[in-house]
Amino acid sequence: MASRIDPRQSDDTDFYDVVIMGGALSGGATATLLLRQNPGIRILILEKSTKLSRRVGEATVEVSAYFMGRVLGLTQYLNESHLAKQGLRFWFTNDEVKTLAEASELGPLYQVRVPSYQLDRATFDEELLRRATVAGAHVVRPATITDVQLCSGKEHCGGVVEMERRQRLGQPRVGREISAMVASRLCHAQHRH
């Protein structure tokens, strides 16, 4: 059973029903699915980079391809913009091979029911973030999380995030540090009650 989020009625333009830290696959997909299930909620996605880059996870398996294609509705985009693997495939190169089309290929003869894909994660993540924005999410980038304040679970607010736009060079906080900050706040809040 899917739960629904009731959008808070507020004239405060800085208020968001949901704040998502990170705008790649998880952040973009979360925003898309929340907006699909809860039209009218305000979602803020905070992304530390100005442009998403390639990363680990560029080859998908069938279950993740099913989620991206059928659940997120990206089948046409995946087929047009990324390489369908049709199961495990291998490309062999030597010094004379300059493009993928010139490489020797080994793989299944028949197409599988749900293909997997070789993704360019930079373009895939940017497209997913673009679609989340079109669906209604607001994206701030580059953003550095400087503080997270959590409210009581009985209150509607859910938390306040302070952020600063990165104007200078410096090391941004990464996901583990943010998770540790939130976990630390939760632990302190539990001990007080």
N, C-alpha and C positions, 0 to 999 in steps of 0.2 A: 504494500500500500504506500503510495507516494504521499509525503507530507507537503503541506503548502506553507508558504511564507506570506503573511499578510503585510502588504506594504504600509509602512508607517506614514501617516499623514503629517507632513512637515513642510514648512515654507523654507527651511534651512537648506540651501543648495549644497552645503558641505556634508549633509547627512546621507548615509548610504545604508541600505538594509543589510548588505553583505559587502565585506572587503576581502578581496582575494590577493594574496601575496605571491606574485609570479605569474607571468603571462604566457608561458609556453603551453605545451599540450595539456597539462593538468589544469592550469588556470583558465585557458580559453574554453576547454571542454566543460569545466564546472560552470562557468558563467553562461555558456550557451544552454546547458541543460536546466539550470536554475531559471533562466529567463523564459524558456519554453514552458516549464511547469508553473511558473509564477509570473505571469505578465504584469508589468507595472512596477515591479520592485526595482530599486536603484542599486546597481552593482558597480563597485570601483575595483579595477584591476591595477595593482601597483607592479610595475616591471622595472627592474634595475638597469636594463640595457636600452640603448636607443634603437638597436637593431638586433634581433635574435640571430644566433649563429649556429653553426653545425655542432652536434653533440652526439654522445653515445645514444644508441637506440634508433639508428637510421634504418635498420632492417626490421620489419614487423613479422609477426607470426599470424596465423589465420584468425585467432580470437581477437587480437587487437585490431586487425584489419576489418573484421566484422563490426566491432564497436565504432571505428572511425567511419566506415562506409555506411552501415545501415542505421546505427543509432544517431551519429552526428550528422548524417546526410551528406557525406563527402565522397560517395562512390564515383560520381562523374569527375570531380576534381582529381581524385587519386588516379583514375584511369587516364586522364588527359595530361597530368603534370608529373607523374611519378612512374617508376618502372614496376609493372606487375611481375612478381616472381613466379607465380604458378607452381608453388612448391619450391624445394631446394634447387637452386641453380648455381652453376659455376661458370666463370668466364676465365679463359686462359690467355695470357699475353706473353709477348716477347718484345725485343727491341724494335721490331718493325710495326707493332700495333700502336696506333695513335688514338683511336676512338673505340668506344664500346662495340660499335657495329662491326669493327674489324677483328674483334676477339673471337676465339673459338668458344663455343657455348655447349654445356652439357646440362641436361635437365629432363623432366618428364615430357612425354610426347603429347599428353592430353591436358586440357585445362582443368583445374580443380574448381569445385563449386564456389569456394570463397578464396580468392587469391590473397596472397600476402604481397607486400610492397617493399621496394627499396626506396626509402624516402630521402629527400633532401630536407633534413629537419629545419634548416633555416627558413626555406620557403614554406614548408608545411606549417610550422608554428606561427609564422607571420600571417598566413591565410586564415588559420583558426582564430587568431586574435582579431583579425579584420572582421571576420564573420560575427564574433562576439560583440564587437563594436556596432556593427550594423543591427544586431538584435537588440541593442540598447545599453550595453555596458559602457562605462566611461573608463578610459585608460589614461594613466599618468605614467610617463616615461621620459627620461630616466628618473627613478624615484629611489631614495634610500630611506628605509624605515629607521627612525631614530628612537621611537618609543611606542610601546603598546600598553594601553591601560584597559583592563578588563572590568566589566561591571558584574554585579551579582547575577546569577542565572535566573533569578526571579524577575529581573528588570528586562525591559524590552531592548535596551540600547546595545547589548552585546559587545561593546568595546569602542574605544577611540584610538585611532592611529594617527600619530603625528608623523609628518614626513617633510623632507626638504628635497628640493630638486638639486641634483648634483651639478654644481657650477665649476668645481675644481677637480683636479685629479685626486684620487684617494681610493682606499679599499672599501667597497660597499659591503654591507652585512650580507651574509649568504644565508640560505634557507635554514641550515642547522642552527645558526646563531639566533635567528628569529624564532625557531621552534623552541630553543632553550629558553629564550626570553619569555615566551608565552607560557611554557611549562613551569618556569620559575614563578611567574605571577599567579598561575593557577594553584600551585603548591602553597604559596603564602596565603592566598585567599581561603583555601580549604582549612588551613591551620588556625585562621582567625575565627572560624565559625564552629 
